[in-house]
């Protein structure tokens, strides 16, 4: 395990949200590295808990970050203008809450948080 501090983000593949989330996670959790696990519209996938192949993949990648890198926090991210999940903010925030519950069911013993990235690429902790 590394002596550097890791955190994990399950984020949309949209390149516009990568750096704001990395910067926020590093600052908020005094982390050296952010393991970025990306999918288009991950909150929708995790909220619906399907397809099982993607859920298994997300869980396996999260496990590597938690167990091999000793990640101290896991964030799930939703954002403005998501092409992979083109629904309004309120729908995404509902999905974000459900996604957090799905991830909590995986049993990792680290905090799970939900983040929203707005139209100015500002990150907000929602859950």
N, CA, C and O atoms as CSV, one atom per row, in Angstrom:
chain,resi,resn,atom,element,x,y,z
A,1,UNK,N,N,0.842,-1.175,0.000
A,1,UNK,CA,C,0.000,0.000,0.000
A,1,UNK,C,C,0.890,1.242,0.000
A,1,UNK,O,O,1.948,1.256,0.629
A,2,UNK,N,N,0.463,2.258,-0.694
A,2,UNK,CA,C,1.221,3.496,-0.824
A,2,UNK,C,C,1.219,4.286,0.486
A,2,UNK,O,O,0.294,4.176,1.291
A,3,UNK,N,N,2.276,5.088,0.684
A,3,UNK,CA,C,2.309,5.989,1.830
A,3,UNK,C,C,1.653,7.319,1.501
A,3,UNK,O,O,1.452,8.155,2.382
A,4,UNK,N,N,1.326,7.510,0.252
A,4,UNK,CA,C,0.605,8.708,-0.172
A,4,UNK,C,C,-0.881,8.503,0.062
A,4,UNK,O,O,-1.360,7.368,0.071
A,5,UNK,N,N,-1.615,9.593,0.250
A,5,UNK,CA,C,-3.045,9.515,0.544
A,5,UNK,C,C,-3.863,9.534,-0.747
A,5,UNK,O,O,-3.724,10.428,-1.581
A,6,UNK,N,N,-4.725,8.515,-0.886
A,6,UNK,CA,C,-5.617,8.381,-2.031
A,6,UNK,C,C,-7.068,8.615,-1.616
A,6,UNK,O,O,-7.470,8.317,-0.492
A,7,UNK,N,N,-7.826,9.149,-2.544
A,7,UNK,CA,C,-9.280,9.171,-2.482
A,7,UNK,C,C,-9.776,8.657,-3.824
A,7,UNK,O,O,-8.998,8.539,-4.771
A,8,UNK,N,N,-11.063,8.352,-3.911
A,8,UNK,CA,C,-11.621,7.763,-5.123
A,8,UNK,C,C,-12.823,8.571,-5.586
A,8,UNK,O,O,-13.611,9.050,-4.770
A,9,UNK,N,N,-12.961,8.721,-6.902
A,9,UNK,CA,C,-14.128,9.375,-7.478
A,9,UNK,C,C,-14.695,8.496,-8.587
A,9,UNK,O,O,-13.986,8.113,-9.517
A,10,UNK,N,N,-15.985,8.183,-8.473
A,10,UNK,CA,C,-16.709,7.558,-9.586
A,10,UNK,C,C,-17.361,8.720,-10.307
A,10,UNK,O,O,-18.332,9.305,-9.828
A,11,UNK,N,N,-16.816,9.041,-11.458
A,11,UNK,CA,C,-17.150,10.272,-12.148
A,11,UNK,C,C,-17.641,9.984,-13.562
A,11,UNK,O,O,-17.404,8.907,-14.110
A,12,UNK,N,N,-18.316,10.947,-14.130
A,12,UNK,CA,C,-18.686,10.861,-15.542
A,12,UNK,C,C,-17.416,10.937,-16.381
A,12,UNK,O,O,-16.421,11.528,-15.961
A,13,UNK,N,N,-17.454,10.340,-17.563
A,13,UNK,CA,C,-16.297,10.391,-18.453
A,13,UNK,C,C,-16.077,11.779,-19.054
A,13,UNK,O,O,-15.018,12.044,-19.622
A,14,UNK,N,N,-17.065,12.663,-18.934
A,14,UNK,CA,C,-17.009,14.022,-19.484
A,14,UNK,C,C,-15.755,14.741,-18.975
A,14,UNK,O,O,-15.606,14.958,-17.773
A,15,UNK,N,N,-14.879,15.099,-19.871
A,15,UNK,CA,C,-13.617,15.734,-19.518
A,15,UNK,C,C,-13.757,17.058,-18.793
A,15,UNK,O,O,-12.827,17.489,-18.111
A,16,UNK,N,N,-14.905,17.711,-18.929
A,16,UNK,CA,C,-15.085,19.005,-18.263
A,16,UNK,C,C,-15.160,18.882,-16.749
A,16,UNK,O,O,-14.870,19.844,-16.038
A,17,UNK,N,N,-15.545,17.714,-16.245
A,17,UNK,CA,C,-15.713,17.567,-14.793
A,17,UNK,C,C,-14.517,16.917,-14.108
A,17,UNK,O,O,-14.473,16.852,-12.879
A,18,UNK,N,N,-13.563,16.442,-14.871
A,18,UNK,CA,C,-12.426,15.738,-14.270
A,18,UNK,C,C,-11.592,16.635,-13.352
A,18,UNK,O,O,-11.428,16.333,-12.170
A,19,UNK,N,N,-11.071,17.726,-13.889
A,19,UNK,CA,C,-10.162,18.563,-13.096
A,19,UNK,C,C,-10.853,19.228,-11.909
A,19,UNK,O,O,-10.278,19.250,-10.821
A,20,UNK,N,N,-12.074,19.775,-12.071
A,20,UNK,CA,C,-12.717,20.357,-10.888
A,20,UNK,C,C,-12.898,19.338,-9.754
A,20,UNK,O,O,-12.724,19.679,-8.584
A,21,UNK,N,N,-13.243,18.103,-10.091
A,21,UNK,CA,C,-13.429,17.069,-9.071
A,21,UNK,C,C,-12.081,16.694,-8.447
A,21,UNK,O,O,-11.982,16.559,-7.227
A,22,UNK,N,N,-11.061,16.527,-9.260
A,22,UNK,CA,C,-9.731,16.208,-8.729
A,22,UNK,C,C,-9.278,17.297,-7.760
A,22,UNK,O,O,-8.828,17.002,-6.653
A,23,UNK,N,N,-9.399,18.553,-8.179
A,23,UNK,CA,C,-8.969,19.663,-7.325
A,23,UNK,C,C,-9.759,19.698,-6.023
A,23,UNK,O,O,-9.182,19.877,-4.950
A,24,UNK,N,N,-11.074,19.527,-6.112
A,24,UNK,CA,C,-11.926,19.571,-4.916
A,24,UNK,C,C,-11.598,18.433,-3.964
A,24,UNK,O,O,-11.481,18.647,-2.758
A,25,UNK,N,N,-11.449,17.231,-4.495
A,25,UNK,CA,C,-11.151,16.065,-3.656
A,25,UNK,C,C,-9.786,16.214,-2.977
A,25,UNK,O,O,-9.657,15.937,-1.785
A,26,UNK,N,N,-8.780,16.644,-3.718
A,26,UNK,CA,C,-7.451,16.819,-3.133
A,26,UNK,C,C,-7.488,17.853,-2.007
A,26,UNK,O,O,-6.917,17.635,-0.938
A,27,UNK,N,N,-8.153,18.962,-2.248
A,27,UNK,CA,C,-8.218,20.028,-1.250
A,27,UNK,C,C,-9.067,19.609,-0.051
A,27,UNK,O,O,-8.652,19.800,1.092
A,28,UNK,N,N,-10.231,19.049,-0.292
A,28,UNK,CA,C,-11.170,18.721,0.785
A,28,UNK,C,C,-10.688,17.581,1.664
A,28,UNK,O,O,-11.023,17.530,2.847
A,29,UNK,N,N,-9.910,16.670,1.108
A,29,UNK,CA,C,-9.461,15.484,1.849
A,29,UNK,C,C,-7.944,15.416,1.976
A,29,UNK,O,O,-7.392,14.371,2.320
A,30,UNK,N,N,-7.273,16.529,1.700
A,30,UNK,CA,C,-5.800,16.599,1.730
A,30,UNK,C,C,-5.167,15.330,1.135
A,30,UNK,O,O,-4.299,14.694,1.732
A,31,UNK,N,N,-5.638,15.005,-0.044
A,31,UNK,CA,C,-5.176,13.798,-0.740
A,31,UNK,C,C,-4.058,14.137,-1.715
A,31,UNK,O,O,-3.981,15.243,-2.250
A,32,UNK,N,N,-3.200,13.157,-1.924
A,32,UNK,CA,C,-2.143,13.290,-2.923
A,32,UNK,C,C,-2.631,12.875,-4.305
A,32,UNK,O,O,-2.223,13.439,-5.320
A,33,UNK,N,N,-3.529,11.858,-4.326
A,33,UNK,CA,C,-3.994,11.303,-5.596
A,33,UNK,C,C,-5.495,11.037,-5.546
A,33,UNK,O,O,-6.065,10.748,-4.494
A,34,UNK,N,N,-6.111,11.146,-6.714
A,34,UNK,CA,C,-7.524,10.801,-6.861
A,34,UNK,C,C,-7.617,9.680,-7.894
A,34,UNK,O,O,-7.320,9.880,-9.071
A,35,UNK,N,N,-8.032,8.501,-7.440
A,35,UNK,CA,C,-8.304,7.417,-8.371
A,35,UNK,C,C,-9.623,7.749,-9.060
A,35,UNK,O,O,-10.659,7.858,-8.405
A,36,UNK,N,N,-9.584,7.909,-10.382
A,36,UNK,CA,C,-10.768,8.304,-11.132
A,36,UNK,C,C,-11.326,7.096,-11.879
A,36,UNK,O,O,-10.666,6.517,-12.743
A,37,UNK,N,N,-12.549,6.733,-11.528
A,37,UNK,CA,C,-13.271,5.635,-12.168
A,37,UNK,C,C,-14.365,6.296,-12.995
A,37,UNK,O,O,-15.247,6.950,-12.437
A,38,UNK,N,N,-14.322,6.137,-14.322
A,38,UNK,CA,C,-15.260,6.885,-15.152
A,38,UNK,C,C,-16.183,5.989,-15.971
A,38,UNK,O,O,-15.814,4.903,-16.418
A,39,UNK,N,N,-17.383,6.490,-16.142
A,39,UNK,CA,C,-18.421,5.915,-17.012
A,39,UNK,C,C,-19.290,7.080,-17.454
A,39,UNK,O,O,-19.361,8.083,-16.744
A,40,UNK,N,N,-19.949,6.989,-18.592
A,40,UNK,CA,C,-20.918,8.019,-18.936
A,40,UNK,C,C,-22.148,7.878,-18.029
A,40,UNK,O,O,-22.761,6.813,-17.965
A,41,UNK,N,N,-22.498,8.959,-17.332
A,41,UNK,CA,C,-23.680,8.956,-16.477
A,41,UNK,C,C,-23.669,7.927,-15.366
A,41,UNK,O,O,-24.627,7.163,-15.246
A,42,UNK,N,N,-22.623,7.871,-14.540
A,42,UNK,CA,C,-22.545,6.801,-13.540
A,42,UNK,C,C,-23.649,6.848,-12.475
A,42,UNK,O,O,-24.008,5.807,-11.926
A,43,UNK,N,N,-24.191,8.032,-12.174
A,43,UNK,CA,C,-25.251,8.058,-11.148
A,43,UNK,C,C,-26.488,7.306,-11.604
A,43,UNK,O,O,-27.168,6.679,-10.791
A,44,UNK,N,N,-26.786,7.360,-12.892
A,44,UNK,CA,C,-27.933,6.623,-13.425
A,44,UNK,C,C,-27.696,5.115,-13.300
A,44,UNK,O,O,-28.575,4.373,-12.862
A,45,UNK,N,N,-26.516,4.682,-13.686
A,45,UNK,CA,C,-26.163,3.260,-13.613
A,45,UNK,C,C,-26.276,2.760,-12.175
A,45,UNK,O,O,-26.882,1.721,-11.911
A,46,UNK,N,N,-25.684,3.516,-11.251
A,46,UNK,CA,C,-25.659,3.098,-9.847
A,46,UNK,C,C,-27.026,3.244,-9.181
A,46,UNK,O,O,-27.377,2.446,-8.311
A,47,UNK,N,N,-27.798,4.250,-9.578
A,47,UNK,CA,C,-29.140,4.420,-9.016
A,47,UNK,C,C,-30.049,3.265,-9.420
A,47,UNK,O,O,-30.833,2.766,-8.613
A,48,UNK,N,N,-29.936,2.848,-10.677
A,48,UNK,CA,C,-30.763,1.747,-11.183
A,48,UNK,C,C,-30.162,0.382,-10.846
A,48,UNK,O,O,-30.820,-0.650,-10.975
A,49,UNK,N,N,-28.885,0.399,-10.406
A,49,UNK,CA,C,-28.168,-0.814,-10.037
A,49,UNK,C,C,-28.142,-1.834,-11.180
A,49,UNK,O,O,-28.271,-3.040,-10.971
A,50,UNK,N,N,-27.970,-1.305,-12.392
A,50,UNK,CA,C,-27.862,-2.154,-13.585
A,50,UNK,C,C,-27.271,-1.361,-14.734
A,50,UNK,O,O,-27.339,-0.132,-14.702
A,51,UNK,N,N,-26.699,-1.986,-15.739
A,51,UNK,CA,C,-26.581,-3.425,-15.937
A,51,UNK,C,C,-25.545,-4.032,-14.980
A,51,UNK,O,O,-24.596,-3.366,-14.565
A,52,UNK,N,N,-25.744,-5.270,-14.652
A,52,UNK,CA,C,-24.907,-5.932,-13.662
A,52,UNK,C,C,-23.432,-5.974,-14.084
A,52,UNK,O,O,-22.545,-5.939,-13.231
A,53,UNK,N,N,-23.170,-6.048,-15.384
A,53,UNK,CA,C,-21.777,-6.073,-15.841
A,53,UNK,C,C,-21.061,-4.768,-15.478
A,53,UNK,O,O,-19.904,-4.788,-15.058
A,54,UNK,N,N,-21.749,-3.641,-15.639
A,54,UNK,CA,C,-21.142,-2.356,-15.281
A,54,UNK,C,C,-21.043,-2.199,-13.772
A,54,UNK,O,O,-20.045,-1.688,-13.263
A,55,UNK,N,N,-22.067,-2.633,-13.057
A,55,UNK,CA,C,-22.035,-2.561,-11.595
A,55,UNK,C,C,-20.849,-3.362,-11.076
A,55,UNK,O,O,-20.101,-2.881,-10.224
A,56,UNK,N,N,-20.670,-4.577,-11.581
A,56,UNK,CA,C,-19.539,-5.411,-11.158
A,56,UNK,C,C,-18.205,-4.741,-11.481
A,56,UNK,O,O,-17.274,-4.786,-10.677
A,57,UNK,N,N,-18.113,-4.127,-12.646
A,57,UNK,CA,C,-16.889,-3.437,-13.045
A,57,UNK,C,C,-16.602,-2.250,-12.123
A,57,UNK,O,O,-15.472,-2.073,-11.668
A,58,UNK,N,N,-17.613,-1.448,-11.852
A,58,UNK,CA,C,-17.441,-0.304,-10.951
A,58,UNK,C,C,-17.022,-0.763,-9.558
A,58,UNK,O,O,-16.136,-0.174,-8.940
A,59,UNK,N,N,-17.659,-1.807,-9.079
A,59,UNK,CA,C,-17.336,-2.332,-7.756
A,59,UNK,C,C,-15.903,-2.868,-7.716
A,59,UNK,O,O,-15.172,-2.602,-6.762
A,60,UNK,N,N,-15.500,-3.608,-8.730
A,60,UNK,CA,C,-14.143,-4.156,-8.780
A,60,UNK,C,C,-13.090,-3.057,-8.823
A,60,UNK,O,O,-12.067,-3.149,-8.145
A,61,UNK,N,N,-13.335,-2.023,-9.615
A,61,UNK,CA,C,-12.372,-0.922,-9.699
A,61,UNK,C,C,-12.309,-0.148,-8.386
A,61,UNK,O,O,-11.240,0.300,-7.971
A,62,UNK,N,N,-13.462,0.007,-7.734
A,62,UNK,CA,C,-13.502,0.673,-6.431
A,62,UNK,C,C,-12.740,-0.146,-5.393
A,62,UNK,O,O,-12.039,0.411,-4.548
A,63,UNK,N,N,-12.877,-1.457,-5.458
A,63,UNK,CA,C,-12.183,-2.339,-4.523
A,63,UNK,C,C,-10.659,-2.210,-4.655
A,63,UNK,O,O,-9.945,-2.223,-3.653
A,64,UNK,N,N,-10.175,-2.088,-5.874
A,64,UNK,CA,C,-8.734,-1.890,-6.087
A,64,UNK,C,C,-8.289,-0.607,-5.401
A,64,UNK,O,O,-7.275,-0.589,-4.703
A,65,UNK,N,N,-9.041,0.459,-5.599
A,65,UNK,CA,C,-8.684,1.735,-4.994
A,65,UNK,C,C,-8.728,1.666,-3.470
A,65,UNK,O,O,-7.829,2.164,-2.793
A,66,UNK,N,N,-9.777,1.046,-2.938
A,66,UNK,CA,C,-9.937,0.966,-1.480
A,66,UNK,C,C,-8.893,0.049,-0.845
A,66,UNK,O,O,-8.285,0.400,0.167
A,67,UNK,N,N,-8.690,-1.120,-1.439
A,67,UNK,CA,C,-7.815,-2.116,-0.807
A,67,UNK,C,C,-6.339,-1.967,-1.171
A,67,UNK,O,O,-5.473,-2.128,-0.312
A,68,UNK,N,N,-6.051,-1.667,-2.408
A,68,UNK,CA,C,-4.650,-1.584,-2.835
A,68,UNK,C,C,-4.046,-0.204,-2.586
A,68,UNK,O,O,-2.869,-0.085,-2.246
A,69,UNK,N,N,-4.864,0.837,-2.758
A,69,UNK,CA,C,-4.354,2.192,-2.549
A,69,UNK,C,C,-4.734,2.756,-1.188
A,69,UNK,O,O,-4.234,3.812,-0.801
A,70,UNK,N,N,-5.605,2.078,-0.457
A,70,UNK,CA,C,-6.013,2.563,0.854
A,70,UNK,C,C,-6.819,3.846,0.798
A,70,UNK,O,O,-6.693,4.701,1.675
A,71,UNK,N,N,-7.643,3.984,-0.226
A,71,UNK,CA,C,-8.455,5.185,-0.385
A,71,UNK,C,C,-9.229,5.487,0.901
A,71,UNK,O,O,-9.769,4.586,1.544
A,72,UNK,N,N,-9.271,6.773,1.261
A,72,UNK,CA,C,-9.904,7.182,2.513
A,72,UNK,C,C,-11.295,7.772,2.336
A,72,UNK,O,O,-11.972,8.058,3.324
A,73,UNK,N,N,-11.730,7.959,1.103
A,73,UNK,CA,C,-13.063,8.505,0.823
A,73,UNK,C,C,-13.442,8.134,-0.605
A,73,UNK,O,O,-12.581,8.021,-1.478
A,74,UNK,N,N,-14.733,7.949,-0.831
A,74,UNK,CA,C,-15.236,7.664,-2.174
A,74,UNK,C,C,-16.341,8.654,-2.504
A,74,UNK,O,O,-17.290,8.812,-1.735
A,75,UNK,N,N,-16.220,9.319,-3.642
A,75,UNK,CA,C,-17.241,10.257,-4.103
A,75,UNK,C,C,-17.886,9.725,-5.368
A,75,UNK,O,O,-17.218,9.150,-6.227
A,76,UNK,N,N,-19.191,9.923,-5.472
A,76,UNK,CA,C,-19.923,9.695,-6.720
A,76,UNK,C,C,-20.356,11.073,-7.205
A,76,UNK,O,O,-20.819,11.905,-6.424
A,77,UNK,N,N,-20.199,11.299,-8.504
A,77,UNK,CA,C,-20.395,12.641,-9.044
A,77,UNK,C,C,-21.500,12.663,-10.098
A,77,UNK,O,O,-21.600,11.778,-10.947
A,78,UNK,N,N,-22.325,13.705,-10.012
A,78,UNK,CA,C,-23.287,14.018,-11.074
A,78,UNK,C,C,-22.996,15.450,-11.514
A,78,UNK,O,O,-22.384,16.218,-10.773
A,79,UNK,N,N,-23.436,15.808,-12.724
A,79,UNK,CA,C,-23.074,17.146,-13.211
A,79,UNK,C,C,-24.049,17.699,-14.232
A,79,UNK,O,O,-24.822,16.975,-14.860
A,80,UNK,N,N,-23.977,19.008,-14.367
A,80,UNK,CA,C,-24.724,19.779,-15.354
A,80,UNK,C,C,-24.391,19.281,-16.759
A,80,UNK,O,O,-23.244,18.947,-17.057
A,81,UNK,N,N,-25.414,19.237,-17.620
A,81,UNK,CA,C,-25.237,18.959,-19.048
A,81,UNK,C,C,-24.579,17.598,-19.322
A,81,UNK,O,O,-23.686,17.491,-20.162
A,82,UNK,N,N,-25.026,16.575,-18.613
A,82,UNK,CA,C,-24.461,15.237,-18.773
A,82,UNK,C,C,-25.050,14.560,-20.018
A,82,UNK,O,O,-26.253,14.311,-20.082
A,83,UNK,N,N,-24.209,14.271,-20.987
A,83,UNK,CA,C,-24.665,13.609,-22.217
A,83,UNK,C,C,-25.040,12.156,-21.970
A,83,UNK,O,O,-25.910,11.613,-22.651
A,84,UNK,N,N,-24.384,11.519,-20.991
A,84,UNK,CA,C,-24.663,10.124,-20.685
A,84,UNK,C,C,-25.901,9.917,-19.840
A,84,UNK,O,O,-26.402,8.797,-19.733
A,85,UNK,N,N,-26.401,10.988,-19.238
A,85,UNK,CA,C,-27.589,10.947,-18.390
A,85,UNK,C,C,-28.306,12.293,-18.540
A,85,UNK,O,O,-28.299,13.106,-17.616
A,86,UNK,N,N,-28.926,12.526,-19.706
A,86,UNK,CA,C,-29.483,13.838,-20.019
A,86,UNK,C,C,-30.845,14.107,-19.343
A,86,UNK,O,O,-31.885,14.176,-19.998
A,87,UNK,N,N,-30.791,14.253,-18.021
A,87,UNK,CA,C,-31.988,14.567,-17.244
A,87,UNK,C,C,-31.726,15.835,-16.446
A,87,UNK,O,O,-30.588,16.294,-16.359
A,88,UNK,N,N,-32.777,16.400,-15.863
A,88,UNK,CA,C,-32.626,17.648,-15.122
A,88,UNK,C,C,-31.881,17.425,-13.805
A,88,UNK,O,O,-31.675,16.294,-13.366
A,89,UNK,N,N,-31.485,18.540,-13.193
A,89,UNK,CA,C,-30.692,18.498,-11.960
A,89,UNK,C,C,-31.420,17.743,-10.850
A,89,UNK,O,O,-30.804,16.927,-10.164
A,90,UNK,N,N,-32.710,17.994,-10.658
A,90,UNK,CA,C,-33.440,17.345,-9.565
A,90,UNK,C,C,-33.458,15.831,-9.736
A,90,UNK,O,O,-33.315,15.090,-8.763
A,91,UNK,N,N,-33.634,15.374,-10.966
A,91,UNK,CA,C,-33.602,13.932,-11.226
A,91,UNK,C,C,-32.217,13.380,-10.900
A,91,UNK,O,O,-32.093,12.336,-10.261
A,92,UNK,N,N,-31.184,14.083,-11.340
A,92,UNK,CA,C,-29.820,13.631,-11.052
A,92,UNK,C,C,-29.535,13.606,-9.556
A,92,UNK,O,O,-28.857,12.700,-9.074
A,93,UNK,N,N,-30.040,14.583,-8.820
A,93,UNK,CA,C,-29.802,14.602,-7.374
A,93,UNK,C,C,-30.498,13.424,-6.685
A,93,UNK,O,O,-29.970,12.863,-5.725
A,94,UNK,N,N,-31.679,13.054,-7.177
A,94,UNK,CA,C,-32.352,11.849,-6.674
A,94,UNK,C,C,-31.542,10.603,-6.993
A,94,UNK,O,O,-31.403,9.712,-6.155
A,95,UNK,N,N,-31.010,10.545,-8.207
A,95,UNK,CA,C,-30.157,9.422,-8.593
A,95,UNK,C,C,-28.884,9.393,-7.767
A,95,UNK,O,O,-28.389,8.321,-7.418
A,96,UNK,N,N,-28.355,10.563,-7.455
A,96,UNK,CA,C,-27.138,10.650,-6.652
A,96,UNK,C,C,-27.355,10.004,-5.282
A,96,UNK,O,O,-26.511,9.248,-4.801
A,97,UNK,N,N,-28.486,10.308,-4.671
A,97,UNK,CA,C,-28.807,9.720,-3.365
A,97,UNK,C,C,-28.914,8.192,-3.473
A,97,UNK,O,O,-28.377,7.470,-2.633
A,98,UNK,N,N,-29.596,7.714,-4.491
A,98,UNK,CA,C,-29.734,6.267,-4.697
A,98,UNK,C,C,-28.380,5.628,-4.994
A,98,UNK,O,O,-28.104,4.517,-4.542
A,99,UNK,N,N,-27.535,6.328,-5.754
A,99,UNK,CA,C,-26.204,5.806,-6.085
A,99,UNK,C,C,-25.350,5.661,-4.831
A,99,UNK,O,O,-24.628,4.675,-4.679
A,100,UNK,N,N,-25.431,6.639,-3.933
A,100,UNK,CA,C,-24.694,6.551,-2.670
A,100,UNK,C,C,-25.138,5.311,-1.903
A,100,UNK,O,O,-24.306,4.589,-1.353
A,101,UNK,N,N,-26.446,5.059,-1.864
A,101,UNK,CA,C,-26.957,3.871,-1.164
A,101,UNK,C,C,-26.449,2.581,-1.803
A,101,UNK,O,O,-26.100,1.635,-1.096
A,102,UNK,N,N,-26.404,2.535,-3.128
A,102,UNK,CA,C,-25.869,1.355,-3.822
A,102,UNK,C,C,-24.417,1.116,-3.425
A,102,UNK,O,O,-24.035,-0.006,-3.094
A,103,UNK,N,N,-23.613,2.170,-3.459
A,103,UNK,CA,C,-22.200,2.030,-3.124
A,103,UNK,C,C,-22.029,1.631,-1.657
A,103,UNK,O,O,-21.167,0.814,-1.332
A,104,UNK,N,N,-22.840,2.200,-0.778
A,104,UNK,CA,C,-22.766,1.824,0.641
A,104,UNK,C,C,-23.029,0.333,0.831
A,104,UNK,O,O,-22.470,-0.289,1.734
A,105,UNK,N,N,-23.878,-0.237,-0.016
A,105,UNK,CA,C,-24.203,-1.662,0.106
A,105,UNK,C,C,-23.009,-2.559,-0.233
A,105,UNK,O,O,-23.024,-3.750,0.080
A,106,UNK,N,N,-21.982,-2.001,-0.868
A,106,UNK,CA,C,-20.793,-2.776,-1.209
A,106,UNK,C,C,-19.925,-3.063,0.011
A,106,UNK,O,O,-19.055,-3.933,-0.039
A,107,UNK,N,N,-20.151,-2.348,1.092
A,107,UNK,CA,C,-19.486,-2.657,2.350
A,107,UNK,C,C,-18.094,-2.099,2.560
A,107,UNK,O,O,-17.403,-2.534,3.481
A,108,UNK,N,N,-17.656,-1.158,1.748
A,108,UNK,CA,C,-16.350,-0.542,1.982
A,108,UNK,C,C,-16.442,0.321,3.240
A,108,UNK,O,O,-17.429,1.027,3.443
A,109,UNK,N,N,-15.437,0.261,4.059
A,109,UNK,CA,C,-15.447,0.962,5.344
A,109,UNK,C,C,-14.817,2.351,5.227
A,109,UNK,O,O,-13.936,2.712,6.008
A,110,UNK,N,N,-15.280,3.121,4.242
A,110,UNK,CA,C,-14.819,4.498,4.057
A,110,UNK,C,C,-16.046,5.373,3.805
A,110,UNK,O,O,-17.084,4.875,3.371
A,111,UNK,N,N,-15.931,6.668,4.075
A,111,UNK,CA,C,-17.057,7.562,3.794
A,111,UNK,C,C,-17.399,7.582,2.305
A,111,UNK,O,O,-16.517,7.568,1.446
A,112,UNK,N,N,-18.698,7.615,2.022
A,112,UNK,CA,C,-19.208,7.726,0.647
A,112,UNK,C,C,-19.936,9.067,0.568
A,112,UNK,O,O,-20.842,9.333,1.357
A,113,UNK,N,N,-19.539,9.903,-0.379
A,113,UNK,CA,C,-20.167,11.214,-0.521
A,113,UNK,C,C,-20.717,11.389,-1.936
A,113,UNK,O,O,-20.291,10.705,-2.867
A,114,UNK,N,N,-21.666,12.312,-2.085
A,114,UNK,CA,C,-22.234,12.647,-3.383
A,114,UNK,C,C,-21.905,14.086,-3.742
A,114,UNK,O,O,-22.114,14.994,-2.937
A,115,UNK,N,N,-21.388,14.298,-4.952
A,115,UNK,CA,C,-21.007,15.631,-5.409
A,115,UNK,C,C,-21.807,16.042,-6.633
A,115,UNK,O,O,-22.153,15.207,-7.469
A,116,UNK,N,N,-22.094,17.312,-6.732
A,116,UNK,CA,C,-22.738,17.918,-7.901
A,116,UNK,C,C,-21.774,18.937,-8.489
A,116,UNK,O,O,-21.188,19.727,-7.750
A,117,UNK,N,N,-21.599,18.931,-9.818
A,117,UNK,CA,C,-20.783,19.923,-10.515
A,117,UNK,C,C,-21.728,20.760,-11.370
A,117,UNK,O,O,-22.431,20.239,-12.236
A,118,UNK,N,N,-21.732,22.071,-11.110
A,118,UNK,CA,C,-22.693,22.953,-11.780
A,118,UNK,C,C,-22.206,23.444,-13.142
A,118,UNK,O,O,-21.167,23.005,-13.635
A,119,UNK,N,N,-22.966,24.355,-13.739
A,119,UNK,CA,C,-22.667,24.846,-15.085
A,119,UNK,C,C,-21.445,25.762,-15.147
A,119,UNK,O,O,-21.015,26.145,-16.235
A,120,UNK,N,N,-20.882,26.116,-13.991
A,120,UNK,CA,C,-19.635,26.888,-13.941
A,120,UNK,C,C,-18.473,26.000,-13.497
A,120,UNK,O,O,-17.373,26.487,-13.235
A,121,UNK,N,N,-18.731,24.683,-13.417
A,121,UNK,CA,C,-17.744,23.670,-13.059
A,121,UNK,C,C,-17.262,23.819,-11.614
A,121,UNK,O,O,-16.115,23.529,-11.275
A,122,UNK,N,N,-18.195,24.283,-10.785
A,122,UNK,CA,C,-17.954,24.386,-9.351
A,122,UNK,C,C,-18.518,23.107,-8.702
A,122,UNK,O,O,-19.616,22.663,-9.038
A,123,UNK,N,N,-17.764,22.538,-7.790
A,123,UNK,CA,C,-18.151,21.280,-7.125
A,123,UNK,C,C,-18.828,21.587,-5.795
A,123,UNK,O,O,-18.348,22.407,-5.013
A,124,UNK,N,N,-19.962,20.910,-5.551
A,124,UNK,CA,C,-20.702,21.038,-4.298
A,124,UNK,C,C,-20.917,19.661,-3.692
A,124,UNK,O,O,-21.302,18.714,-4.379
A,125,UNK,N,N,-20.661,19.567,-2.392
A,125,UNK,CA,C,-20.964,18.330,-1.681
A,125,UNK,C,C,-22.453,18.352,-1.346
A,125,UNK,O,O,-22.923,19.232,-0.625
A,126,UNK,N,N,-23.193,17.372,-1.878
A,126,UNK,CA,C,-24.640,17.284,-1.689
A,126,UNK,C,C,-24.973,16.301,-0.579
A,126,UNK,O,O,-25.852,16.562,0.242
A,127,UNK,N,N,-24.284,15.186,-0.551
A,127,UNK,CA,C,-24.514,14.145,0.458
A,127,UNK,C,C,-23.212,13.775,1.123
A,127,UNK,O,O,-23.191,12.915,2.003
